[in-house]
């Protein structure tokens, strides 16, 4: 089932069997992209929305000096560019981080869902509001936290989102980002990221490296990152207050 992780850990239980079948049938085809491939570019006319089935993706913008800023980190179950349905184009680029398997949903099929299945349309809208909430939190993180707090917050967020879709085991999960990628996500240089990664390890908070994270003390890590998961709108689990 291509849509098995959509809204998993959030409000998926509100979807009826008929709505789940309609969403599944809206998928026109499945594609597999290689790692580090730009799949949508700023200003392009959008005719499909992309649901990430497996792998990791991101949204980003490039500055004039070539420096890249990550705008989001996408995990399985995310509609990576559903906001491109009403806007018809996007104002940033979308790329894979790892190899990725995606389901492509033509916008004319979303038109039919919106017209014929208002509750399903409402939950698609809700999924874009999750993106907006995450964007606000990323602004807070970069604008108000110090270097260690930024990385701690990012790790906590990744943990919660991946746990919701069953990709965490024993407080450990894949995070296939280089130190440069991490710096582009939290507004730091790769050298500074290296220092913070070492600090998190030495203080017994988390081990980050070789594409994987092992959280050692979630409570202290969340305190360092001023992390409160309410903006993720998760249903249950140890991360919910």
URCOR-V160637 format. One record per pair of residues at least 12 apart in sequence whose C-alpha atoms are under 6 Angstrom apart, sorted by the first residue. I is the first residue (numbers start at 1). J is the second residue. If there is no record, write none. Layout:
i=I j=J
i=I j=J
This chain:
i=5 j=77
i=6 j=77
i=8 j=165
i=9 j=164
i=9 j=234
i=9 j=235
i=10 j=234
i=10 j=235
i=26 j=105
i=26 j=109
i=27 j=104
i=27 j=105
i=28 j=104
i=28 j=105
i=29 j=104
i=30 j=102
i=30 j=103
i=31 j=101
i=31 j=102
i=32 j=100
i=32 j=101
i=33 j=99
i=33 j=100
i=34 j=99
i=35 j=96
i=35 j=97
i=35 j=98
i=35 j=99
i=36 j=96
i=36 j=97
i=37 j=95
i=37 j=96
i=38 j=94
i=38 j=95
i=39 j=94
i=39 j=95
i=40 j=93
i=40 j=94
i=41 j=93
i=42 j=90
i=42 j=91
i=42 j=92
i=42 j=93
i=43 j=89
i=43 j=90
i=44 j=89
i=45 j=88
i=45 j=89
i=46 j=88
i=46 j=89
i=47 j=106
i=47 j=107
i=48 j=104
i=48 j=105
i=48 j=106
i=48 j=107
i=49 j=81
i=49 j=82
i=49 j=104
i=49 j=105
i=50 j=79
i=50 j=80
i=50 j=81
i=50 j=103
i=50 j=104
i=51 j=78
i=51 j=79
i=51 j=102
i=51 j=103
i=52 j=76
i=52 j=77
i=52 j=78
i=52 j=102
i=53 j=76
i=53 j=101
i=53 j=102
i=54 j=76
i=54 j=100
i=54 j=101
i=55 j=98
i=55 j=99
i=55 j=100
i=56 j=74
i=56 j=75
i=56 j=97
i=56 j=98
i=57 j=74
i=57 j=95
i=57 j=96
i=57 j=97
i=58 j=72
i=58 j=73
i=58 j=74
i=58 j=94
i=58 j=95
i=59 j=71
i=59 j=72
i=59 j=93
i=59 j=94
i=60 j=92
i=60 j=93
i=61 j=92
i=69 j=184
i=70 j=184
i=70 j=185
i=133 j=231
i=148 j=196
i=149 j=224
i=149 j=225
i=150 j=186
i=152 j=221
i=152 j=225
i=153 j=225
i=153 j=227
i=171 j=214
i=171 j=215
i=172 j=213
i=172 j=214
i=173 j=212
i=173 j=213
i=174 j=211
i=174 j=212
i=175 j=211
i=175 j=212
i=176 j=211
i=205 j=217
i=205 j=221
